[in-house]
């Protein structure tokens, strides 16, 4: 193709940057959005595959389309993002994010085939394992994992590329048709024994291939580095690999053991799944620090944590027919719907937000920061590559510090990464201890306002937020924001990220007016420095819209969310995850405004779009369908809602298991709508089952458990069993008094329920007294001093 060729009047090809068995990859410009992209084109056919070989052409095209469908369904920070797919002048093309960095094969070549530093090997292993855990949960096996298909970006992130021969687990017949063509499926140096023998493969084949990759980057040679392809294949099938430490004695024992386990000849001998592998790596990281004493400092920098606003878990939908609770839960965080088990579920303050470190995958995701540079601070300057110089405030004295040893900085970077790994596993208390210790050591070595010290402080704040210590998190984020403002300036992206995190925690504390002030200030700065349509600006406006709703300014909340949704649709596309997240927020606000028919229409559109993009069983799709059920119930269409919730319970059970909080949420909706249809015996039975399971999984005082216990009381009342209902209502009221305080709206509502029950039992004096107490508490709560 000519360098000036324009595809679909939109993508201008500039230069070829890659070539492989399936196609060519071009650096290109998306002229509609003004951004750089990578365009993968089906490789033009040579004379040996002329028009007469229609079967070959058909299979190649089918495989390419398969790559597009599979890749487009994946939304994870460790997988290449796909923007578009189509056909132009007979050429199939795939538009992807443009990755700046090198694949592992190029890194080894650049390093003259010398192995990579141990810390880099471990970090790459962990990031690839995390990405594989996600893709395997989607039922996708890569089948061609090799160094050339794993990119190490300039910021230290690792991404898996090229799902061209991935297969969907349920699509066995299609895979057989592809493999029957004689086209090579996989690369000999990295193929699993079962792949070589033509047996059925599953996710454990990818684990074997990952073992081959790790073996090579840790030792400099593949596990079976033989003269010809057949000898390599026989080696995979029949020959035990040479232990890694015979090639490189300083490798940690845990790394050698892990890689050899991955290279087991049978799938049963390997780790059960990639999540198990992530756990092993994290456990090793939390032990003795992994440092390669022979590595050249700075040759392969350790990546920092995600610096700036953290990504948050996906939807935590509100309970049916009950108001949102503003009080953050102080119980153990639960897994987010549909995400890795180590991702905790936060309260509904994060409603509608997807997970992921890349902006393409989540509303609050922030760009990854500059990689850690072990030489930073050695000259008294902060010299991390790509980082703007710190702001020297007038009259501020520069503190000269002794030069920290590079080995110390490398150790601190490794410990920092260990803290991140613990966080990814949901071990937030342990992660917080690690980050706190690293922050103190960095402060002693580099100073309190050094960017690396503040990065560790930021992570401390995040772990505090995740463990329910919102007040402590607020103080930590304020400290980070002030330090970054002093050193980087008030409008620096990292300063604004810390300010935005401060606003988030204020919201969790119910301090919405203060949160609004911070969001508004951050938004003004982002608009001034980045422009109104920058992703970070739109992200902040999205959060501002949510906070407006919390302040009761529903019309403003709706208008702001609608404006953000329109802007995201224009810039990213109508079905982009960020667009759909904001449309989800628009639908929620419509519901709060009582416009349930409009909310139903919008939720249905979001659910359909998410189903097309992510799949019917994806957590985001199921969350939107849940909200469709709420709208149907509000509109009096409980029969339709009941059928929807039956399907949703089946899907949640299939995806998450019968006792998962989201499965129980769907069952709660089922019970509520049974009651609305006056099927009270069935409704009571369902509510009791859900209440028992929620108490076991979430705890007796968890808000969801109390919502279920109240639903039990409602059912008992409708069946005329008022004495039993009174006991249940009192349990709920006492728990809410204890957890939320007597004056909390939910606690007051429970006392009103109790008073109503007393009335039904003929205990009118007690009922009147309780009503008066509730009214008095409400008056005091609404007074200036109350």
VOGU-3710 file (C-alpha; in Angstrom, 3 decimals, decimal comma):
1> xxxxxxxxxx> 0,000/0,000/0,000  1,198/3,532/-0,704  2,133/5,577/2,327  -0,493/8,173/1,490  -3,378/5,756/1,140  -6,549/6,749/2,955  -8,787/3,928/4,233  -12,510/4,601/4,480  -11,805/8,327/4,058  -10,545/8,296/7,655
11> xxxxxxxxxx> -7,331/6,348/8,357  -4,211/7,659/6,599  -1,404/5,088/6,472  1,994/6,687/7,152  4,634/3,972/7,514  4,818/0,228/7,872  5,953/-0,683/11,391  5,430/-4,438/11,405  4,933/-7,466/9,226  3,939/-10,999/10,103
21> xxxxxxxxxx> 2,375/-14,152/8,812  -1,119/-12,689/8,836  -0,620/-9,101/7,839  1,107/-5,769/7,931  0,889/-3,161/10,662  0,994/0,527/9,768  1,413/3,669/11,792  -1,562/5,805/10,792  -3,578/8,887/11,657  -7,280/8,791/12,446
31> xxxxxxxxxx> -8,201/12,007/10,662  -11,684/12,090/12,174  -10,395/12,234/15,751  -6,893/13,565/15,079  -5,112/10,763/16,903  -2,341/8,322/16,031  -3,386/4,709/15,640  -2,034/1,388/14,397  -3,805/-0,202/11,422  -3,370/-3,916/10,776
41> xxxxxxxxxx> -4,161/-4,966/7,198  -4,587/-8,436/5,773  -1,337/-9,126/4,006  -1,698/-8,806/0,209  -1,722/-12,217/-1,459  1,288/-13,362/-3,461  1,154/-15,144/-6,840  1,179/-18,560/-5,151  -2,251/-17,732/-3,716  -4,038/-16,421/-6,740
51> xxxxxxxxxx> -7,780/-16,189/-7,146  -7,996/-19,876/-7,903  -7,154/-20,779/-4,321  -10,481/-19,544/-3,003  -10,378/-21,760/0,094  -7,088/-20,250/1,264  -8,395/-16,726/0,753  -11,632/-17,552/2,528  -9,852/-19,008/5,565  -7,448/-16,080/5,822
61> xxxxxxxxxx> -10,324/-13,615/5,732  -12,320/-15,651/8,227  -9,359/-15,777/10,583  -8,797/-12,043/10,295  -12,447/-11,295/11,051  -12,154/-13,641/13,998  -9,218/-11,643/15,329  -11,292/-8,487/15,089  -14,281/-9,955/16,902  -12,199/-11,511/19,657
71> xxxxxxxxxx> -9,946/-8,496/20,177  -12,835/-6,028/20,191  -14,542/-7,982/22,970  -11,586/-7,588/25,329  -11,346/-4,600/27,675  -8,300/-4,927/29,923  -5,226/-2,827/30,576  -3,028/-5,771/29,531  -4,670/-6,325/26,129  -4,334/-4,107/23,068
81> xxxxxxxxxx> -7,387/-1,857/22,612  -9,257/-2,229/19,301  -10,961/0,914/17,977  -12,462/-0,121/14,630  -12,713/-2,899/12,037  -13,790/-3,037/8,416  -12,944/-3,704/4,804  -11,674/-1,211/2,229  -11,126/-2,015/-1,463  -11,045/-5,716/-0,676
91> xxxxxxxxxx> -8,535/-5,299/2,186  -9,616/-6,165/5,710  -8,264/-3,859/8,391  -8,190/-3,572/12,175  -7,618/-0,207/13,910  -5,845/-0,458/17,255  -4,227/1,780/19,834  -0,706/2,741/18,816  1,700/1,223/21,315  4,942/3,037/22,024
101> xxxxxxxxxx> 7,546/0,554/23,154  9,154/-2,726/22,123  8,039/-6,314/22,116  10,007/-8,764/24,238  11,767/-10,190/21,202  13,041/-6,716/20,333  14,101/-6,134/23,937  16,167/-9,317/23,904  17,676/-8,414/20,553  18,526/-4,931/21,785
111> xxxxxxxxxx> 20,080/-6,527/24,862  22,184/-8,791/22,557  20,174/-11,796/23,779  21,288/-11,221/27,361  18,521/-11,977/29,871  16,456/-9,186/31,350  16,854/-8,024/34,979  15,085/-10,262/37,460  12,722/-7,526/38,648  11,644/-6,926/35,042
121> xxxxxxxxxx> 11,064/-10,635/34,441  8,856/-10,851/37,532  6,955/-7,692/36,625  6,356/-8,904/33,056  5,245/-12,299/34,370  2,754/-10,682/36,716  1,268/-8,322/34,146  0,930/-11,034/31,474  -0,591/-13,439/34,015  -3,129/-10,787/35,023
131> xxxxxxxxxx> -4,092/-10,208/31,376  -4,376/-13,955/30,726  -6,529/-14,394/33,826  -8,938/-11,868/32,317  -8,959/-13,320/28,771  -9,357/-16,857/30,065  -12,364/-15,791/32,134  -13,866/-14,591/28,848  -13,364/-18,112/27,442  -10,555/-17,021/25,094
141> xxxxxxxxxx> -7,290/-18,915/24,576  -4,552/-16,992/22,751  -2,721/-20,038/21,301  0,242/-18,053/19,959  1,817/-16,399/23,002  5,453/-15,552/22,248  7,898/-12,679/22,875  6,920/-10,928/19,640  3,277/-10,814/20,810  4,016/-9,215/24,201
151> xxxxxxxxxx> 4,746/-5,484/24,222  6,638/-3,647/26,948  5,550/-0,021/26,639  7,752/2,941/27,391  5,865/3,533/30,642  6,513/-0,018/31,844  3,044/-1,404/31,083  2,851/-4,795/29,367  0,232/-5,697/26,764  -0,611/-8,919/24,923
161> xxxxxxxxxx> -1,099/-8,413/21,187  -2,423/-10,388/18,225  -5,383/-12,569/19,015  -5,378/-13,690/15,367  -5,502/-17,389/16,187  -7,218/-17,138/19,538  -10,171/-19,402/19,916  -13,342/-19,164/21,863  -13,665/-22,168/24,134  -17,140/-23,013/22,878
171> xxxxxxxxxx> -16,220/-22,679/19,206  -14,421/-25,983/18,665  -15,876/-26,743/15,265  -14,705/-23,445/13,828  -11,191/-24,004/15,156  -11,087/-27,401/13,492  -11,923/-25,822/10,145  -9,080/-23,366/10,555  -6,483/-25,899/11,580  -7,451/-28,168/8,714
181> xxxxxxxxxx> -5,947/-25,804/6,166  -2,340/-26,565/6,931  -1,677/-22,994/8,060  0,718/-23,021/11,017  -1,119/-22,544/14,304  1,413/-21,324/16,846  5,194/-20,874/16,886  7,402/-23,970/17,513  9,564/-22,496/20,286  6,496/-21,645/22,370
191> xxxxxxxxxx> 3,932/-24,367/21,550  2,515/-26,605/24,263  2,850/-30,412/23,954  -0,917/-30,793/23,508  -0,884/-28,154/20,773  1,910/-30,013/18,996  0,062/-33,320/19,195  -3,162/-31,818/17,847  -5,078/-32,521/21,065  -7,708/-30,214/22,461
201> xxxxxxxxxx> -6,169/-27,166/24,139  -7,488/-24,957/26,906  -6,194/-22,011/28,939  -3,349/-24,132/30,334  -1,766/-24,202/26,864  -1,274/-20,428/27,189  0,358/-21,011/30,587  2,876/-23,358/28,960  3,638/-20,762/26,279  4,068/-18,122/28,987
211> xxxxxxxxxx> 6,535/-20,467/30,700  8,540/-20,618/27,462  8,547/-16,812/27,201  9,634/-16,341/30,824  12,332/-18,985/30,433  13,764/-17,061/27,470  13,693/-13,563/28,958  15,133/-14,881/32,262  17,953/-16,935/30,716  18,448/-15,454/27,234
221> xxxxxxxxxx> 17,556/-18,713/25,442  14,305/-20,604/24,794  13,783/-23,820/26,796  14,459/-25,949/23,699  16,969/-24,047/21,577  17,586/-26,721/18,932  18,603/-26,745/15,280  15,318/-27,378/13,469  11,599/-26,998/14,074  10,980/-30,741/14,414
231> xxxxxxxxxx> 13,674/-31,093/17,073  12,127/-28,189/18,962  8,685/-29,820/18,835  10,074/-33,142/20,048  11,821/-31,296/22,867  8,545/-29,766/24,019  6,849/-33,133/23,900  9,494/-35,455/25,382  12,443/-33,607/26,978  12,550/-32,047/30,461
241> xxxxxxxxxx> 13,795/-28,429/30,266  17,169/-27,556/31,751  16,596/-25,814/35,131  16,872/-22,053/34,706  19,574/-21,588/37,327  21,933/-23,786/35,348  21,867/-20,970/32,786  21,812/-18,128/35,326  22,725/-18,937/38,899  21,441/-15,732/40,511
251> xxxxxxxxxx> 17,790/-16,333/39,545  15,516/-16,677/42,598  14,443/-20,216/43,409  10,765/-19,265/43,324  11,098/-18,015/39,735  12,788/-21,207/38,566  10,157/-23,357/40,296  7,284/-21,315/38,847  8,599/-21,468/35,267  9,314/-25,205/35,481
261> xxxxxxxxxx> 5,774/-25,754/36,796  4,428/-23,833/33,805  6,484/-26,102/31,514  4,922/-29,322/32,801  4,303/-31,744/29,921  0,649/-32,273/30,845  -1,913/-29,524/31,523  -2,728/-31,115/34,875  0,842/-30,570/36,052  0,691/-26,793/35,530
271> xxxxxxxxxx> -0,904/-24,141/37,748  -4,684/-24,356/37,599  -5,125/-20,942/36,044  -3,458/-17,572/35,544  -5,053/-16,146/38,697  -3,226/-18,788/40,713  -0,025/-17,692/38,986  -0,685/-14,055/39,959  -1,065/-15,179/43,563  2,244/-17,021/43,521
281> xxxxxxxxxx> 4,056/-13,992/42,138  2,467/-11,650/44,665  3,366/-13,997/47,525  6,970/-14,077/46,335  7,046/-10,278/45,994  5,901/-9,858/49,584  8,867/-11,920/50,748  12,536/-11,037/50,217  13,082/-8,259/47,678  13,883/-9,389/44,151
291> xxxxxxxxxx> 16,947/-7,566/42,901  19,241/-8,635/40,082  22,742/-7,795/41,293  24,128/-8,044/37,761  21,558/-5,794/36,107  22,663/-2,417/34,741  20,849/0,224/36,746  18,265/2,024/34,661  18,570/-0,301/31,646  15,049/-1,629/32,183
301> xxxxxxxxxx> 13,204/0,743/34,514  10,663/-0,522/36,965  7,225/0,918/36,315  5,566/3,063/38,907  2,108/2,480/40,132  -0,807/4,052/38,356  -0,233/7,649/39,421  -3,215/9,923/39,384  -6,859/9,026/39,801  -7,316/5,322/40,372
311> xxxxxxxxxx> -9,671/3,160/38,374  -12,666/1,954/40,298  -14,671/-1,256/40,127  -17,769/-1,512/38,072  -21,367/-0,839/38,926  -22,546/-1,388/42,441  -26,244/-1,009/41,593  -28,645/0,372/44,137  -31,053/-1,974/45,927  -34,491/-2,162/44,383
321> xxxxxxxxxx> -37,094/0,204/45,781  -34,684/1,608/48,359  -32,737/4,836/48,426  -28,983/4,831/48,045  -27,101/4,867/51,277  -24,595/7,694/51,464  -22,575/6,048/54,163  -19,531/4,094/53,007  -19,445/0,490/54,097  -16,861/-0,390/56,718
331> xxxxxxxxxx> -17,075/-4,121/56,151  -14,636/-6,181/54,166  -14,766/-5,123/50,480  -16,456/-7,623/48,188  -15,447/-8,524/44,629  -16,733/-6,323/41,838  -19,242/-7,934/39,497  -17,558/-9,805/36,692  -14,020/-8,693/37,522  -11,080/-10,516/38,947
341> xxxxxxxxxx> -11,726/-11,874/42,454  -9,153/-9,483/43,916  -11,041/-6,387/42,703  -13,202/-5,141/45,617  -16,643/-3,658/45,180  -17,044/-0,133/46,486  -20,350/1,520/47,441  -22,695/2,929/44,835  -20,680/6,181/44,759  -18,770/4,430/41,954
351> xxxxxxxxxx> -21,959/3,451/40,129  -21,534/2,927/36,400  -17,713/3,064/36,362  -15,682/0,403/34,624  -12,393/-1,073/35,692  -9,051/-0,685/34,068  -5,899/1,400/34,129  -6,335/2,679/30,581  -8,656/5,522/29,783  -10,342/3,445/27,108
361> xxxxxxxxxx> -11,566/1,018/29,687  -12,820/3,055/32,585  -14,296/6,334/33,661  -11,765/7,121/36,345  -8,713/5,504/34,785  -5,653/7,705/34,546  -2,624/7,518/32,265  0,202/5,481/33,720  2,998/7,708/34,987  6,633/7,910/34,083
371> xxxxxxxxxx> 8,550/4,668/34,786  10,664/4,554/37,879  14,213/5,739/37,253  16,649/4,346/39,857  19,022/7,263/39,158  16,432/9,934/39,982  17,532/12,198/42,821  21,224/11,378/42,511  22,147/14,968/41,610  19,641/16,764/43,773
381> xxxxxxxxxx> 17,318/17,115/40,727  14,216/15,095/39,852  15,129/13,742/36,467  12,623/10,984/35,704  12,303/10,864/31,905  9,312/12,725/30,553  8,402/14,345/33,865  8,153/18,154/33,794  10,676/19,876/36,049  9,380/20,704/39,507
391> xxxxxxxxxx> 8,182/24,219/40,161  10,663/26,224/42,222  8,476/28,542/44,258  9,802/32,051/44,975  11,920/32,090/48,099  11,830/28,305/48,477  15,142/26,867/49,631  16,509/23,829/47,794  17,376/21,001/50,165  20,600/19,240/49,245
401> xxxxxxxxxx> 20,569/15,562/50,155  23,258/12,915/50,129  23,225/10,819/46,997  21,143/7,678/47,708  22,762/4,413/46,562  21,206/3,163/43,290  20,747/-0,246/44,923  18,523/1,318/47,596  16,344/3,026/44,998  16,020/-0,222/43,057
411> xxxxxxxxxx> 15,021/-2,067/46,237  12,390/0,566/47,023  11,004/0,324/43,491  10,694/-3,438/43,844  8,968/-3,123/47,214  6,623/-0,516/45,721  5,667/-3,001/42,984  5,130/-5,668/45,634  2,611/-3,353/47,293  0,802/-2,919/43,991
421> xxxxxxxxxx> 0,645/-6,688/43,557  -0,897/-7,123/46,997  -3,492/-4,504/46,089  -4,370/-6,315/42,864  -5,041/-9,388/44,990  -7,337/-7,400/47,273  -4,923/-7,686/50,216  -5,334/-3,993/50,971  -4,170/-3,990/54,590  -0,899/-5,661/53,651
431> xxxxxxxxxx> -0,520/-3,406/50,608  -0,981/-0,379/52,840  1,750/-1,555/55,227  4,177/-2,031/52,325  3,408/1,374/50,764  3,650/3,100/54,136  7,092/1,619/54,789  8,290/2,484/51,278  6,985/6,040/51,658  8,930/6,499/54,880
441> xxxxxxxxxx> 12,129/5,096/53,340  11,707/7,220/50,211  11,129/10,305/52,330  14,369/9,683/54,230  16,330/9,044/51,010  14,719/11,529/48,621  12,723/14,031/50,649  9,061/14,473/51,551  8,122/16,216/48,296  10,029/14,033/45,859
451> xxxxxxxxxx> 7,622/12,672/43,201  8,447/9,062/44,145  7,737/9,709/47,834  4,434/11,329/46,904  3,588/8,397/44,627  3,980/6,058/47,610  1,898/8,398/49,766  -0,778/8,367/47,060  -0,869/4,562/47,204  -1,132/4,715/50,995
461> xxxxxxxxxx> -4,184/6,939/50,570  -5,730/4,561/48,111  -5,299/1,539/50,382  -6,843/3,506/53,232  -9,813/4,327/51,007  -10,194/0,685/50,019  -10,212/-0,475/53,637  -12,945/1,953/54,681  -10,661/4,458/56,446  -11,978/7,414/54,497
471> xxxxxxxxxx> -10,933/10,075/57,044  -7,337/8,832/57,032  -7,398/8,554/53,225  -8,604/12,147/52,974  -5,671/13,402/55,041  -3,195/11,384/52,958  -4,545/12,590/49,614  -4,579/16,201/50,836  -0,932/15,802/51,846  -0,046/14,395/48,420
481> xxxxxxxxxx> -1,964/17,118/46,585  -0,235/19,865/48,585  3,194/18,309/48,010  2,604/17,920/44,286  1,360/21,487/44,042  4,567/22,709/45,684  6,862/20,684/43,425  4,940/20,249/40,184  2,555/23,185/40,212  -1,216/23,496/40,772
491> xxxxxxxxxx> -2,169/22,564/37,202  0,080/19,512/36,793  -1,843/16,348/35,895  -0,563/14,496/38,981  -1,595/17,345/41,279  -5,067/17,375/39,756  -5,319/13,590/40,079  -4,645/13,848/43,818  -7,166/16,691/44,144  -9,778/14,637/42,292
501> xxxxxxxxxx> -9,125/11,681/44,596  -9,666/14,046/47,524  -13,057/14,984/46,087  -13,948/11,319/45,705  -13,217/10,590/49,370  -15,161/13,663/50,452  -18,108/12,211/48,563  -17,732/8,884/50,330  -17,853/10,768/53,612  -21,098/12,427/52,552
511> xxxxxxxxxx> -19,426/15,851/52,341  -20,884/16,546/48,906  -20,731/20,349/49,062  -16,982/20,229/49,731  -16,543/17,550/47,077  -18,368/19,785/44,621  -16,000/22,676/45,284  -12,944/20,491/44,684  -14,393/18,890/41,535  -15,304/22,335/40,176
521> xxxxxxxxxx> -11,771/23,655/40,794  -10,158/20,601/39,204  -12,516/20,854/36,239  -11,680/24,513/35,695  -7,968/23,691/35,728  -8,380/20,735/33,368  -10,435/22,817/30,925  -7,843/25,583/31,024  -4,795/23,335/30,555  -6,187/20,392/28,584
531> xxxxxxxxxx> -9,276/21,687/26,845  -12,966/20,836/27,305  -12,841/17,573/25,320  -9,744/16,007/26,859  -10,537/12,559/28,380  -9,426/13,690/31,851  -11,640/16,787/31,596  -14,644/14,681/30,609  -13,854/12,227/33,396  -13,935/15,050/35,927
541> xxxxxxxxxx> -17,192/16,433/34,508  -18,705/12,948/34,760  -17,836/12,834/38,463  -19,122/16,368/38,939  -22,449/15,308/37,401  -22,707/12,447/39,875  -21,929/14,712/42,804  -24,574/17,212/41,659  -27,086/14,402/41,934  -25,950/13,745/45,486
551> xxxxxxxxxx> -26,550/17,398/46,277  -30,103/17,055/45,007  -29,395/19,252/41,983  -30,893/16,662/39,679  -31,633/18,872/36,665  -28,021/20,131/36,608  -26,771/16,589/37,120  -28,826/15,370/34,179  -27,732/18,193/31,857  -24,054/17,779/32,745
561> xxxxxxxxxx> -24,123/14,000/32,316  -25,939/14,341/28,996  -23,331/16,834/27,766  -20,507/14,466/28,742  -22,266/11,541/27,058  -22,704/13,561/23,850  -19,040/14,651/23,885  -17,803/11,122/24,479  -20,024/9,756/21,730  -18,635/12,357/19,350
571> xxxxxxxxxx> -14,999/11,753/20,283  -14,929/8,058/21,166  -18,012/6,597/19,508  -21,498/5,752/20,711  -20,530/2,285/21,950  -17,230/3,173/23,627  -17,194/1,984/27,286  -16,731/5,522/28,620  -19,683/6,786/26,567  -21,849/3,980/27,884
581> xxxxxxxxxx> -20,770/4,647/31,480  -21,988/8,230/31,222  -25,200/7,234/29,468  -25,736/4,845/32,380  -25,438/7,850/34,702  -27,905/9,785/32,517  -30,393/6,939/32,879  -29,968/6,845/36,652  -30,604/10,564/36,968  -33,699/10,240/34,764
591> xxxxxxxxxx> -34,979/7,681/37,239  -34,331/10,004/40,175  -36,276/12,695/38,317  -39,191/10,266/38,060  -38,815/9,939/34,285  -38,892/6,139/34,454  -39,971/5,559/30,851  -37,011/7,620/29,574  -34,694/5,867/32,029  -35,939/2,473/30,829
601> xxxxxxxxxx> -35,296/3,396/27,198  -31,749/4,604/27,970  -30,838/1,625/30,143  -32,046/-0,729/27,421  -29,876/1,014/24,845  -26,859/0,793/27,171  -27,521/-2,891/27,877  -27,834/-3,681/24,161  -24,641/-1,776/23,312  -22,693/-3,420/26,113
611> xxxxxxxxxx> -23,975/-6,817/25,043  -22,724/-6,193/21,510  -19,338/-4,869/22,669  -18,597/-7,014/25,729  -20,956/-9,984/25,435  -24,221/-10,937/27,110  -22,592/-12,207/30,320  -20,170/-9,327/30,869  -20,542/-7,582/34,239  -21,312/-4,214/32,622
621> xxxxxxxxxx> -24,056/-5,740/30,469  -25,621/-7,513/33,450  -25,479/-4,330/35,558  -27,423/-2,400/32,905  -29,988/-5,205/32,634  -30,460/-5,035/36,406  -31,361/-1,368/36,102  -33,816/-2,208/33,299  -35,554/-4,429/35,853  -35,756/-1,578/38,357
631> xxxxxxxxxx> -37,387/0,651/35,747  -39,902/-2,017/34,774  -40,871/-2,437/38,420  -41,252/1,328/38,876  -43,504/1,459/35,825  -45,765/-1,264/37,252  -44,580/-3,846/34,728  -43,621/-6,379/37,393  -44,405/-9,401/35,230  -41,748/-8,321/32,730
641> xxxxxxxxxx> -39,372/-7,439/35,555  -39,866/-10,887/37,090  -38,879/-12,652/33,866  -35,874/-10,366/33,447  -34,654/-11,104/36,975  -35,069/-14,864/36,475  -32,775/-14,647/33,455  -30,397/-12,363/35,340  -30,178/-14,753/38,309  -29,319/-17,587/35,918
651> xxxxxxxxxx> -26,630/-15,489/34,216  -25,136/-14,259/37,486  -25,079/-17,789/38,893  -23,353/-19,046/35,755  -20,779/-16,247/35,754  -20,239/-15,478/39,451  -21,639/-18,405/41,403  -24,777/-18,763/43,567  -23,484/-16,881/46,626  -21,842/-13,926/44,877
661> xxxxxxxxxx> -23,179/-10,516/46,031  -24,360/-9,676/42,503  -26,207/-12,983/42,174  -27,890/-12,222/45,483  -28,726/-8,704/44,308  -30,525/-10,172/41,300  -32,368/-12,650/43,549  -33,407/-9,756/45,770  -34,967/-8,096/42,712  -36,752/-11,330/41,943
671> xxxxxxxxxx> -38,240/-11,421/45,448  -39,337/-7,779/45,349  -41,250/-8,318/42,113  -42,863/-11,509/43,393  -44,229/-9,333/46,193  -45,431/-6,692/43,760  -47,400/-9,442/42,029  -48,904/-10,380/45,433  -47,131/-13,745/45,417  -46,136/-13,198/49,036
681> xxxxxxxxxx> -45,362/-16,760/50,106  -42,847/-17,075/47,253  -41,537/-13,580/47,920  -40,973/-14,345/51,615  -39,160/-17,586/50,848  -36,880/-15,845/48,332  -36,124/-12,955/50,694  -35,271/-15,302/53,553  -32,882/-17,319/51,400  -31,149/-14,168/50,179
691> xxxxxxxxxx> -30,946/-12,740/53,708  -29,276/-15,894/55,057  -26,748/-15,947/52,222  -25,990/-12,230/52,500  -25,418/-12,528/56,231  -23,001/-15,394/55,618  -21,146/-13,665/52,768  -21,332/-9,966/53,716  -22,031/-9,928/57,448  -25,085/-9,317/59,592
701> xxxxxxxxxx> -24,823/-5,512/59,531  -24,004/-5,056/55,855  -26,455/-2,675/54,136  -27,491/-5,355/51,623  -28,183/-7,852/54,427  -30,344/-5,285/56,200  -32,235/-4,529/52,973  -33,032/-8,249/52,665  -34,072/-8,495/56,319  -36,439/-5,567/55,769
711> xxxxxxxxxx> -37,888/-7,354/52,732  -38,528/-10,375/54,965  -40,416/-8,084/57,347  -42,464/-6,638/54,470  -43,479/-10,135/53,386  -44,430/-11,145/56,917  -46,583/-8,023/57,219  -48,447/-8,691/53,987  -49,135/-12,213/55,202  -50,615/-10,768/58,422
721> xxxxxxxxxx> -47,794/-12,048/60,645  -47,257/-8,688/62,336  -45,557/-9,928/65,484  -42,865/-11,654/63,435  -42,633/-8,611/61,180  -42,094/-6,333/64,224  -39,159/-8,461/65,366  -37,533/-8,251/61,912  -38,132/-4,494/61,574  -36,565/-3,914/65,018
731> xxxxxxxxxx> -33,472/-5,933/64,080  -33,013/-3,725/61,023  -33,600/-0,503/62,981  -31,173/-1,434/65,765  -28,476/-2,418/63,278  -28,872/0,834/61,338  -28,802/2,869/64,553  -25,587/1,084/65,494  -23,891/1,391/62,108  -25,278/4,647/60,711
741> xxxxxxxxxx> -26,445/6,568/63,766  -29,978/7,249/64,995  -30,441/10,357/62,845  -29,442/8,744/59,541  -32,320/8,737/57,008  -32,181/4,949/56,655  -32,299/4,495/60,439  -35,263/6,869/60,703  -37,080/5,022/57,907  -36,599/1,767/59,838
751> xxxxxxxxxx> -38,089/3,287/62,973  -41,084/4,439/60,912  -41,466/0,839/59,677  -41,415/-0,306/63,308  -44,058/2,263/64,290  -46,325/1,161/61,424  -46,020/-2,426/62,607  -46,954/-1,410/66,160  -50,072/0,278/64,755  -51,089/-2,932/62,981
761> xxxxxxxxxx> -50,729/-4,805/66,293  -53,027/-2,284/68,033  -50,196/-0,858/70,157  -51,135/2,714/69,254  -49,530/4,541/72,185  -46,143/2,962/71,469  -46,552/3,740/67,763  -47,378/7,412/68,415  -44,423/7,755/70,772  -42,074/6,280/68,174
771> xxxxxxxxxx> -43,457/8,510/65,402  -42,827/11,550/67,642  -39,238/10,470/68,331  -38,606/10,089/64,597  -40,149/13,496/63,850  -38,038/15,118/66,576  -34,834/13,563/65,204  -35,699/14,755/61,709  -36,336/18,295/62,958  -33,014/18,365/64,800
781> xxxxxx> -31,233/16,899/61,794  -32,631/19,653/59,576  -31,819/22,496/61,996  -28,666/24,642/61,517  -27,104/23,235/64,671  -28,343/19,700/64,260
//
